[in-house]
Every structure is written in structure tokens, then in C-alpha cells.
Amino acid sequence: MTLVANDDYHPQIKIKVSSCVLAHSSSVFKVLFSSRFAEGQTLRSVVQEISLVDHPGSLLLLCQMLHPQDYDCETLLLRSALLDFAQMVDK
């Protein structure tokens, strides 16, 4: 699936992710991908995009941390990025 991060301030980005990894890592995504929501009902039949109103850089960093690959954790050293990241992860 693809997450579309757009906070109406920073440039929008699209992030390809595994719905299984997200559901296992986050109770919010677990509920979103359940049969109670349209995203969960069509998840297995259609590759879909889900739009999120989050800081694109923070969401990208979270997805990189959850999916096995190299990521640049120096981004977290910036105070503004750290605050945005903490607020997004707290959801």
C-alpha cells in the first residue's frame, strides 16, 4: 500500500509500506486495517493509497524505522524534526 503524507505545509510525499508491518506496530493502523473501516475491507483486493495529515518527513522516518532498511537517524537531531516526529508517533 502507499501512504500519502500531506500536512498542507511541506511537499506531499508517497511512501510504499507493508500494511502488515504497520498493523503489527501501531494500534491505530491495526484498527484502520480491520474490517470496521473501508481501508481494511478493500486491503487485500486493491493496492490503495491512504492519505494522512502528518509531517511528511516524520512519517517517512517512522516508516523507514519500521521496515528493514537503512535510514538516516541524523534527521532526528534537528529539534523541529524531533518535535514533529514525537507528535506523529504519539498518535
C-alpha positions as CSV (number, residue, x, y, z in Angstrom):
1,M,0.0,0.0,0.0
2,T,1.0,3.6,-0.3
3,L,0.7,6.3,2.4
4,V,0.3,9.8,1.1
5,A,1.7,12.3,3.7
6,N,0.4,15.8,3.3
7,D,0.3,18.4,6.1
8,D,-0.6,21.3,3.6
9,Y,2.7,22.9,4.5
10,H,5.5,20.6,3.4
11,P,5.7,19.0,0.0
12,Q,3.5,15.9,-0.2
13,I,5.3,12.5,-0.4
14,K,4.2,9.0,-1.1
15,I,5.6,6.1,0.9
16,K,5.2,2.4,-0.1
17,V,4.7,0.4,3.1
18,S,3.5,-3.0,4.3
19,S,0.1,-2.9,5.9
20,C,1.1,-6.0,7.9
21,V,4.1,-4.2,9.4
22,L,2.1,-1.1,10.2
23,A,-0.8,-3.0,11.8
24,H,1.6,-5.0,13.9
25,S,3.4,-1.9,15.0
26,S,0.5,0.5,15.7
27,S,-2.9,0.1,17.3
28,V,-4.2,2.9,15.1
29,F,-3.2,1.2,11.9
30,K,-4.4,-2.2,13.3
31,V,-7.9,-0.7,13.7
32,L,-7.7,1.2,10.4
33,F,-6.9,-2.1,8.6
34,S,-9.7,-4.1,10.3
35,S,-13.0,-4.9,8.7
36,R,-14.6,-1.9,10.6
37,F,-13.0,0.6,8.1
38,A,-13.1,0.7,4.3
39,E,-9.3,0.5,4.1
40,G,-9.4,-2.9,5.8
41,Q,-12.2,-4.2,3.7
42,T,-10.5,-3.5,0.4
43,L,-6.9,-4.0,1.6
44,R,-6.5,-7.5,0.1
45,S,-8.2,-6.8,-3.2
46,V,-6.8,-3.5,-4.2
47,V,-3.5,-1.7,-3.9
48,Q,-4.5,1.5,-2.3
49,E,-3.4,4.9,-1.2
50,I,-4.2,6.2,2.2
51,S,-3.9,10.0,2.8
52,L,-2.6,11.1,6.2
53,V,-2.3,14.6,7.5
54,D,1.1,14.3,9.1
55,H,4.5,15.9,8.6
56,P,5.9,14.0,5.6
57,G,9.4,13.8,6.9
58,S,8.3,12.4,10.2
59,L,6.1,9.8,8.6
60,L,8.8,8.8,6.3
61,L,11.3,8.4,9.1
62,L,8.8,6.2,11.1
63,C,8.1,4.0,8.1
64,Q,11.9,3.6,7.5
65,M,12.3,2.6,11.1
66,L,9.5,0.0,10.9
67,H,10.6,-1.5,7.6
68,P,14.0,-3.2,7.5
69,Q,16.3,-0.9,5.5
70,D,19.0,1.7,6.1
71,Y,17.7,5.0,7.4
72,D,19.3,8.3,8.4
73,C,18.7,8.9,12.1
74,E,20.6,12.2,11.9
75,T,17.3,13.7,10.8
76,L,16.1,13.2,14.4
77,L,18.9,15.5,15.7
78,L,17.0,18.6,14.4
79,R,14.8,19.9,17.2
80,S,11.9,20.8,14.9
81,A,12.1,17.4,13.2
82,L,12.2,15.7,16.7
83,L,9.1,17.6,17.8
84,D,7.2,16.7,14.6
85,F,8.3,13.1,14.9
86,A,7.3,12.8,18.6
87,Q,3.8,14.3,17.9
88,M,3.2,12.0,15.0
89,V,4.4,8.9,16.9
90,D,2.2,9.8,19.8
91,K,-0.9,9.3,17.6
